[in-house]
């Protein structure tokens, strides 16, 4: 393979932008191609009148790598923290009422959130022997084995829906939460392993003033001259020397040869692009599943809402039979997202557990969300002050049975000079994407100077 002199990056989401940024910092020439007219991929913020909404991620868990990147981009002064004590409060719907979820195993035992039978099961987990690792075990089966069904229904199910928009009966625990499997194997108990590892302290949850899109916008600004919008790559061609050429609608890059290509595209887009050159790998990557999800933003006058809304938000276990999967209390976390005398909810409909709901007509969905919010939060308003929705036809990649084969296919492609850095490979969170992109960029830049 030729020495890396120019790298093509396909996709201008947070992973592609971060990889391009660190490669550029190391002196490696990059061209980043993005089909849309703006950077960010799923990380999109919108301002409409007095309302600021997030269409994708609503907040960031501040990892060391992400905090460093924010600092390098001169965005540290733009960081927004929730008001003291608000972000740590998470609620779960149980019996039609919101109940605060204790933040630790001792808290679970001391509270009335779980039945005495489940509390006993939580204690017994400390002495329950570890099972041999099973690559096919689902998240639901793992927690049912280690704890019981009530824990699956009222803790695991809403948590997985909130993080992955996923179904714990389909996600594989070794792919979705490998750390839990590791803790069981090392310590014989998940709870004992968490205690010994010092896990339990929540990382700082933040946003950026004006919305999270400030992060990809800042990255794109630093890469001016190396980022090309409205330029989807429509074909990849292999050169006789082992490099790659790209085709775009403009045809402006046909004379450039790239020693490596970083693919930061959704799986179905990547699969279509890879199919002519690597059909077997493309088929496996194309199987990665992204369920549809709709984000509904709804604002009310604060005086019309009975609930205190002192927290991050509330999740709805599937057994509760609600229309929505839950809501983030956006204005509780970041009060500047709506007028001072109003409150703003971000409600999620659809996901892997109820994908058909995500495709409900707007005329059906918006009234149903309003009615459910009124019932659960004691809202007396006949209609919202403001309401909008955004539909993601493909939301979050699922760590189900298709993910391991897709990752194996990606490993094969890496030997051919094609690095898959999409979020199904890197991890679905923004910190995971930043960490992985920086890692890949470091390896490429090190090889280019060797």
C-alpha positions in Angstrom: 0.0 0.0 0.0 1.4 3.4 -0.9 2.5 5.8 1.9 -0.5 7.9 3.1 -0.2 11.3 1.5 -3.9 12.2 1.0 -6.9 10.7 2.7 -10.5 10.8 1.5 -13.1 11.0 4.3 -16.7 10.2 3.3 -19.3 11.8 5.6 -19.3 15.1 7.6 -20.8 13.9 10.8 -18.9 14.2 14.1 -16.7 11.2 13.4 -15.6 12.2 9.9 -15.0 15.8 11.0 -13.0 14.8 14.1 -10.8 12.4 12.0 -10.3 15.1 9.4 -9.4 17.7 12.1 -6.7 15.5 13.8 -5.3 14.4 10.5 -5.1 18.0 9.3 -3.4 18.9 12.6 -0.8 16.2 12.0 0.0 17.6 8.5 -1.8 14.9 6.6 -3.7 16.1 3.5 -7.5 15.3 3.7 -10.5 15.9 1.5 -13.9 15.4 3.3 -17.0 14.9 1.2 -20.5 15.5 2.6 -23.7 15.1 0.7 -25.7 17.7 2.8 -25.3 21.4 2.8 -24.1 21.6 6.4 -21.8 19.6 8.7 -22.9 17.4 11.7 -24.8 14.4 10.4 -27.3 13.5 13.1 -26.0 16.4 15.3 -28.3 19.2 14.3 -29.7 22.2 16.2 -32.5 24.4 15.0 -33.6 27.9 16.1 -37.2 28.9 15.4 -38.3 32.2 17.0 -37.7 31.8 20.7 -37.2 28.0 20.6 -33.9 26.1 20.2 -34.2 22.4 19.6 -31.9 19.5 19.0 -32.9 17.0 16.3 -30.3 14.4 17.2 -28.2 14.2 20.5 -29.7 16.5 23.2 -26.6 16.6 25.4 -23.0 15.4 25.7 -21.3 13.3 28.4 -18.0 15.1 28.7 -15.2 12.6 28.3 -11.5 13.8 28.5 -11.1 13.5 24.7 -14.2 15.5 24.0 -13.4 18.1 26.6 -10.0 18.5 25.0 -11.4 18.9 21.5 -13.9 21.5 22.7 -11.0 23.4 24.2 -8.9 23.2 21.1 -11.9 24.6 19.1 -12.2 27.6 21.6 -15.7 26.4 22.6 -15.0 25.9 26.4 -16.7 29.2 27.1 -19.8 28.0 25.3 -20.3 25.0 27.5 -23.7 24.9 29.3 -24.3 22.9 32.4 -27.8 22.1 33.8 -28.8 23.9 36.9 -27.4 22.2 40.1 -29.0 19.0 40.9 -31.2 18.8 37.8 -29.2 16.6 35.5 -28.9 13.7 37.9 -32.6 13.3 38.4 -34.1 10.6 36.1 -37.6 9.4 36.2 -39.4 6.2 35.1 -43.1 5.8 34.5 -44.5 3.1 36.8 -48.2 2.4 37.3 -49.0 5.6 35.3 -46.9 7.8 37.7 -43.4 9.1 37.4 -41.0 7.8 40.0 -37.5 8.9 40.5 -35.0 6.2 39.6 -32.3 5.8 42.4 -28.8 6.5 41.0 -27.0 3.5 42.7 -27.7 -0.1 43.8 -27.8 1.0 47.5 -30.4 3.6 46.5 -32.4 0.9 44.7 -32.4 -1.2 47.9 -33.4 1.7 50.1 -36.1 3.1 47.9 -39.6 1.8 47.1 -38.9 1.7 43.4 -38.6 -2.1 43.3 -40.5 -4.8 45.1 -39.0 -6.7 48.0 -38.6 -9.7 45.8 -36.5 -7.7 43.3 -34.5 -6.2 46.1 -33.6 -9.7 47.3 -32.7 -10.6 43.8 -30.3 -7.6 43.6 -28.6 -8.7 46.8 -28.4 -12.3 45.6 -26.6 -11.1 42.4 -23.5 -10.5 44.5 -23.2 -14.3 45.0 -24.7 -15.6 41.8 -22.0 -17.4 39.8 -20.8 -16.1 36.4 -21.9 -17.9 33.3 -19.7 -18.8 30.4 -19.6 -15.9 27.8 -22.3 -16.3 25.2 -22.0 -14.1 22.1 -25.7 -14.6 21.3 -27.0 -13.5 24.8 -29.3 -10.5 24.6 -29.3 -7.6 27.0 -32.7 -8.7 28.4 -31.5 -12.3 28.9 -28.3 -11.1 30.7 -30.2 -9.0 33.2 -32.9 -11.6 33.6 -30.2 -14.1 34.5 -28.3 -11.8 36.8 -31.4 -10.2 38.4 -35.0 -10.8 37.3 -37.8 -9.7 35.0 -38.8 -6.7 37.0 -35.3 -5.2 36.6 -35.6 -5.9 32.8 -39.0 -4.3 32.6 -38.5 -1.2 34.7 -34.8 -0.4 34.5 -33.2 -2.1 31.5 -36.0 -1.7 29.0 -36.4 2.1 29.3 -32.6 2.6 29.6 -32.0 0.7 26.3 -34.9 2.6 24.7 -33.4 5.9 25.9 -29.8 5.2 24.8 -30.2 3.1 21.6 -33.9 3.6 20.7 -33.5 -0.2 21.0 -35.1 -3.4 22.1 -33.2 -5.3 24.9 -34.6 -8.6 23.6 -32.7 -8.0 20.4 -29.5 -6.2 21.4 -26.5 -8.5 22.1 -25.0 -7.7 25.5 -21.4 -8.4 24.3 -21.9 -5.7 21.6 -24.0 -3.2 23.4 -22.5 -3.3 26.9 -19.3 -5.3 26.7 -18.1 -3.8 30.0 -20.9 -5.6 31.9 -19.8 -9.0 30.5 -16.2 -8.2 31.4 -17.2 -7.3 35.0 -19.2 -10.6 35.4 -16.3 -12.6 34.2 -13.7 -10.8 36.3 -15.6 -10.4 39.5 -18.3 -13.0 39.4 -20.9 -10.3 40.0 -21.8 -7.2 38.0 -22.5 -5.2 41.1 -19.3 -6.2 42.8 -17.4 -5.4 39.7 -19.0 -2.0 39.4 -18.1 -1.3 43.1 -14.5 -2.3 42.7 -14.1 -0.3 39.4 -15.5 2.8 41.1 -18.2 3.0 38.5 -21.3 5.0 39.4 -20.2 8.6 39.3 -22.0 10.2 36.4 -19.9 12.2 34.0 -20.7 15.8 33.4 -23.6 16.3 31.1 -23.4 19.5 29.0 -24.6 21.3 26.0 -23.3 24.3 24.0 -24.9 27.7 23.8 -27.1 27.9 20.8 -27.1 24.1 20.5 -24.8 21.2 19.9 -24.3 21.9 16.2 -21.8 24.5 17.3 -19.3 21.6 17.7 -19.5 20.3 14.0 -19.7 23.9 12.8 -16.5 24.7 14.6 -14.7 21.6 13.2 -15.8 22.5 9.7 -14.6 26.0 10.1 -11.2 24.8 11.0 -11.2 22.5 8.0 -12.2 25.2 5.5 -10.7 24.3 2.1 -10.7 20.6 2.9 -14.5 20.1 3.3 -16.8 19.8 0.3 -20.5 20.1 0.9 -23.2 19.0 -1.7 -20.6 16.4 -2.8 -21.8 12.9 -2.2 -19.3 10.2 -3.3 -21.2 8.2 -5.9 -18.4 5.6 -6.7 -15.1 4.4 -5.5 -12.5 3.2 -8.0 -9.3 1.2 -7.2 -6.1 2.2 -9.0 -3.5 -0.2 -10.3 -1.2 1.0 -7.5 -3.7 0.1 -4.7 -5.0 3.6 -4.1 -8.5 5.0 -4.5 -10.3 7.5 -6.6 -13.7 9.0 -5.9 -16.5 10.1 -8.2 -18.8 13.0 -7.2 -21.6 14.8 -9.1 -19.2 17.7 -9.9 -16.5 15.5 -11.3 -14.0 17.8 -9.8 -11.9 15.2 -7.9 -11.3 12.6 -10.6 -7.6 13.4 -10.9 -6.9 12.9 -7.1 -5.7 9.6 -5.8 -6.1 8.7 -2.1 -4.0 6.2 -0.3 -6.8 5.5 2.2 -10.5 6.2 2.5 -12.3 6.7 5.8 -15.9 5.8 5.6 -18.0 7.8 8.1 -21.4 7.1 6.4 -24.5 5.3 7.6 -24.3 1.6 6.9 -26.8 1.5 4.1 -25.1 4.3 2.2 -21.7 2.7 2.8 -22.9 -0.7 1.6 -24.2 0.8 -1.7 -20.9 2.5 -2.3 -18.8 -0.6 -1.4 -20.9 -3.2 -3.3 -19.1 -3.0 -6.7 -15.6 -3.5 -5.1 -16.4 -5.6 -2.0 -19.8 -7.2 -2.4 -19.6 -9.7 0.4 -18.5 -7.1 3.0 -21.1 -4.6 1.6 -23.9 -7.1 2.2 -22.9 -7.6 5.8 -22.6 -3.9 6.5 -25.9 -3.2 4.8 -27.6 -5.5 7.3 -26.9 -3.1 10.2 -30.4 -2.0 11.4 -31.4 1.6 12.2 -34.9 1.9 13.5 -37.0 5.0 12.7 -37.5 7.5 15.4 -39.3 10.8 15.6 -38.4 13.7 17.9 -41.4 15.9 18.9 -40.7 19.3 20.5 -43.6 20.7 22.5 -43.8 23.9 24.5 -46.4 25.0 27.2 -46.8 27.9 29.5 -45.1 27.0 32.8 -48.3 28.0 34.7 -50.2 25.2 32.8 -47.9 22.4 33.9 -48.3 20.9 37.4 -45.2 18.7 37.4 -42.1 20.2 38.9 -39.9 19.0 36.0 -36.9 19.1 38.2 -34.7 16.6 36.3 -33.3 15.3 33.1 -36.5 13.7 31.9 -38.6 10.6 32.1 -38.6 7.2 30.3 -41.6 4.9 29.6 -41.1 1.2 30.0 -42.8 -0.8 27.3 -45.0 -2.6 29.8 -46.6 0.8 30.6 -48.2 0.8 27.1 -47.6 4.5 26.3 -47.5 6.1 22.9 -44.1 7.8 23.4 -40.9 6.2 24.6 -40.3 9.2 27.0 -39.3 12.8 27.1 -36.3 15.0 27.9 -37.2 18.1 29.9 -35.2 20.3 27.6 -35.9 23.6 29.3 -35.2 22.2 32.8 -31.7 21.3 31.6 -31.1 24.4 29.5 -33.6 27.2 30.3 -32.6 29.4 27.4 -34.2 26.9 24.9 -37.6 28.5 25.2 -39.3 31.7 26.6 -38.7 32.1 30.3 -42.4 31.6 31.2 -42.6 28.3 29.2 -41.3 24.8 29.4 -40.0 22.7 26.5 -40.3 18.9 26.1 -38.4 16.7 23.6 -40.5 13.6 23.2 -39.4 10.4 21.3 -41.8 8.3 19.3 -40.9 5.0 17.6 -37.6 3.2 17.9 -37.0 -0.6 17.6 -39.8 -1.5 20.0 -42.5 0.3 18.1 -41.1 1.4 14.7 -44.5 1.9 13.0 -45.4 4.7 15.4 -42.5 6.8 14.0 -44.3 6.9 10.6 -47.6 8.1 12.0 -48.9 11.1 10.1 -48.1 14.4 11.8 -51.8 15.1 12.2 -52.0 11.9 14.2 -48.7 12.1 16.1 -48.7 15.7 17.4 -52.2 15.5 19.1 -51.3 12.1 20.6 -48.1 13.4 22.1 -50.0 16.5 23.4 -52.7 14.3 25.0 -50.1 12.0 26.6 -48.1 14.9 28.0 -51.2 16.5 29.4 -52.2 13.2 31.2 -48.8 12.4 32.6 -47.7 15.9 33.6 -51.0 17.5 34.7 -51.1 20.0 31.8 -54.2 22.0 31.6 -53.6 23.7 28.2 -56.0 22.8 25.4 -53.1 23.0 22.9 -49.4 23.6 23.0 -47.9 27.0 22.7 -45.6 25.6 20.0 -45.0 22.1 18.5 -42.8 20.7 15.8 -41.4 17.3 14.9 -38.5 15.8 13.0 -38.5 12.2 11.6 -35.3 10.2 11.4 -36.0 7.4 9.0 -32.9 5.7 10.2 -32.0 6.8 13.7 -29.4 4.8 15.8 -27.6 1.7 14.6 -28.5 -1.3 16.7 -26.0 -3.7 18.4 -28.1 -6.7 17.5 -27.2 -10.0 15.7 -26.1 -8.1 12.6 -23.4 -5.9 14.2 -20.7 -8.5 14.9 -20.6 -9.7 11.2 -20.6 -6.1 10.0 -17.7 -5.3 12.3 -15.8 -8.4 11.0 -16.4 -7.1 7.4 -15.1 -3.7 8.4 -11.9 -5.3 9.8 -11.4 -7.0 6.4 -11.9 -3.7 4.6 -9.3 -2.1 6.8 -6.6 -4.4 5.3 -7.6 -2.9 1.9 -7.1 0.7 2.9 -10.8 1.4 3.7 -11.3 2.4 7.4 -14.9 2.3 8.6 -15.3 4.9 11.3 -19.1 5.2 11.3 -20.9 5.3 14.7 -22.0 1.6 14.4 -18.2 0.8 14.4 -17.0 3.5 16.8 -19.8 3.5 19.3 -23.1 5.5 19.2 -22.3 8.3 21.6 -20.5 11.5 20.6 -17.6 10.8 23.0 -17.2 7.3 21.5 -17.1 8.8 18.0 -14.5 11.5 19.0 -12.3 8.9 20.8 -12.4 6.5 17.9 -11.8 9.1 15.2 -8.8 10.5 17.1 -7.4 7.0 17.5 -7.7 6.2 13.8 -6.2 9.6 12.9 -3.3 9.0 15.2 -2.5 5.6 13.6 -2.7 7.0 10.1 -0.6 10.1 10.9 2.0 7.9 12.6 2.2 5.6 9.6 2.6 8.6 7.2 5.7 9.8 9.1 7.3 6.3 9.7 
